């Protein structure tokens, strides 16, 4: 009985699989639109908003000399989380 050889990598056929089609119903479409609306509703804070909060945070820290980035990044993170 002859033995069966496995094909080498050059002889193997590449396989491509498609992702299954997503079924959309009215309920899932409504959920998707709500999720998208909530992402859109969260707007990026303006430069002025971040600057005002950064100055406020800087004043609260006692107006230390140097590293204004600390207050700026903290202000950005605070406004984006809100």
N, C-alpha and C positions, 0 to 999 in steps of 0.2 A: 504494500500500500504506500503510495507516495505521500510525502509530508507536505503540508501546506506552508508556503512561505508568506510572511507578511510583507506587504509592499514597502519599499523604501520611501523616504519622505518625498523624493522627486516623483515617484510613481503615484502617490496619493492624490486624489482629487480634492481640490479645495471645496469646503462646504460653506455655503452661505445660508444663513437663516434670517428670515424676516420676523420682525416682532409681530405678535398677534394684533390684529386690528382692535382698537379700543371702541367698545360700544358706548355710545353716548345716548343718554335718555334725557328727558326734560329735567329730571331731578339732578343728575350729575352736571348738566349744563348750567343749572342755576347755582350749584355749589361752586363750580369753576368760576363763574362770573363774579360771585361774592368774594372769592379768594383773590381774584385779580383786582377787584375794586378796593379791597383792603390794602393791597400792596400799593396801588396807585394813590390811595388816600394819604398814605404816609409820605409826606413830601420831604425833600431834602431841606434841612435848615439853611437859611440864607446866611451870607457872610456877616451881615449886621447882627443877626440873632446870636451867632456863635461869638462874635466879638464882644457883645454886651455881656453875655454870660461869662466869658473868659475874664473880662475885667472885674466882674463881680467876684469870681472865684479867686482872682489874684488879690483883691482887696481883703477877702476873708482870710487869706493865708498870711496877711501882714505885709504885703507888697515887697516880697523878697527880690533881691537883685539876681538877674539871669534866669535862664530856662523858661521863657514864656510859653514854650511848646507844651509844657505840662498842663497849664491851664487851658490852652486851646484844645488839646486832644480830649481833655476831660469834659469841656463844654460841648464839643461835637458828639461825644459818646452819650452824654446826658440828653441832648436834644434829639438824637436819633432813636434813643430808647423810648422816648415819650410818645 
